[in-house]
Amino acid sequence: MVSTGVIKRVLLFGAAAVVISSMAGCRDADSSSKAESTADSVLQKADVNAAEILQKCKNSSMTQSAYFGNDAFDNAVDKLYGIEIEKIYDGGIICAEDGSADEVSVIRLTDGSSVTELLEKRLEQRKELFKDYKPEEMPKLDKAEVFEQDGWNCLIISENADEIKDTILELI
């Protein structure tokens, strides 16, 4: 026959094992749900595409658009930016059709590399064009933004360049 002392010890160790495993299980569930939440957030940002970014940046003056995968963008990308279409993973441009300098371009290359130098070259070309054509547009060009964040290369020419940049950074 088993003594009551042995039974008490077995029950005590069994209860301790249940408590410890349940605490570990709760901790794992909490940390795993936090990790899943963080991963979901990263995936949502990573899943954003050029069209979605540019739709959030559109305003009443920027009514023209072209995106990666349509002929207007694919045929002009080398001319506009000096980038071969085969190197582009995603991209797009919105601009004004009224002859103003307003433009937002976002480009992501297949290898994730930066092309800010090429976007800065595009900005300089726009400045050269507008200084004689429409000098009143020069303040927009002077406060234009060119930057790279998380594989996205961006050029923003607008009176609201800083606000548009903030919008893009929130999305990517």
C-alpha positions, 0 to 999 in steps of 0.5 A, a space after each residue: 500500500 502507498 502511504 499518504 505522504 507519497 500520495 501528497 508528494 505526487 499530488 503536490 508535484 503534479 499540481 506544481 507541474 500543471 501551474 508551471 506549464 499553464 504559466 508558460 503556456 500563457 506567456 507563450 500565447 502572449 508573446 506569440 500574439 504580440 509577435 503575430 501582431 508585429 509581423 502582421 503590421 510589417 506584412 501590411 506595410 510590405 504589401 503596399 504597392 505603388 498604386 496604393 501609395 500614390 492614390 493616398 498622395 493624389 490631390 486636385 492638381 495631380 490628376 494624371 497617373 501611370 503605374 508599373 505594368 501599364 504601357 504609359 509607365 513601362 514605355 516611359 520609365 527609361 526616359 523619365 528616370 534612366 532605369 530599365 523596366 526589367 529592373 523595376 519591381 513596382 512603381 508609378 507616377 502621378 503628376 499635373 496635366 495643367 503644366 505645373 511641376 507637381 509630381 510624385 514618383 515612387 519606384 522599387 527595384 527588384 534588387 531593392 537598391 537605391 536610385 535616389 541619384 537618378 531621381 535627383 537627376 530627374 529633379 534637376 531636369 525638371 528645374 532646368 525645364 521650369 526655370 524658363 518655362 514657368 519660373 513661378 513653379 520654382 519654389 515647389 522644385 526648390 523644396 522637392 523631396 527625394 528619399 529612399 525608405 525600405 526599398 522605395 525610392 521617392 521623388 515629390 514635387 509639390 507645395 505640400 512635399 513634406 505632408 506627402 512625404 509623411 503620408 508615404 512614410 506612414 504607408 511604407 
